[in-house]
Amino acid sequence: MTLTVTGSINIDHVIRLPQFPRPGETLTGSDYRIVPGGKGANQAVAAARAGADTRLVACVGEDAMAKTLLDGFAADGININAIDTVAGVNTGVALIQVNDAGENTIALAAGANAELTPARLEHHASALYCKQLLLQLEIPLETNLAAARAAREQGAQVILNPAPARALPAELLALVDLITPNETEAERLTGIAVSDESGADAAAKVLHASGIATVIITLGARGVWLSEQGQGRRIPGFSVQAVDTTAAGDTFNGALVAALQQGMALEPAVRFAQGAAAISVTRPGAQTSVPWKAEIEALLEQA
Ligand code: RIB
């Protein structure tokens, strides 16, 4: 049984700058690149490279770049049968600025990602017969709801990476088995500031109360807060020199789900995912930064 990722595909236009421009300011950057991105696609690529049997349900536009993206997914071993090419729209676009600290700002144009409607999802109902369903928030919310409902009915585990940050209906949270917010997203969902371990613990408890059994709050350089049924602990991460943090969260999510699919227990799966994310921040770009399983295992062996 496979992992199904239902989510976005973007073309990332990336430019490096010493610092982010202020409103009204023009700055000259360097190292402009066009790279494959989108949270759904990045997570599918991370899962596949980490060894998961992976399918991506998504939409692209009718532009020249879409074919290159699909070829890339296929080369990574991802099942692309449920990726629709939609006439009259562009593939999703992300304009990304990366500063000297490796941080980013991202502006999105949804394009074809907005066309992944519940009606379109129905044409790919068989893709929701899966072991795990992995969702993010760059496609219409109703589609995530429909996907989560259908996958739950078939007995799949539903994993939600609630990014980008937004408030979510209780109905969706109640369908989720495992949620993976970062600090900002956790605060948006719970109203609790996650600035230390007690904040993470309190936010996790609110998410448990919404019906979610397992909560993993990513804490950046401090690692993650792993909370199962109300019992939480911090798992420290790896210390690396970040050049670009774009898609670090996506890499974490894809690798985590891949490890779980391959039978790893939760805590080692979190370590595996942390290793994958640590490697990704040492490389530029989104899918260009995602490591393969052997690289992650080599890092874990050294640690
Ligand atoms: O999480 C990183 C991704 O966010 C980028 O690849 C960009 O496309 C945006 O979706």
Residues whose N, C-alpha, C, O or C-beta is under 5 A from the ligand:
A	BS01	RIB	N10 D12 G37 G38 K39 A94 T246 A247 D250 A286
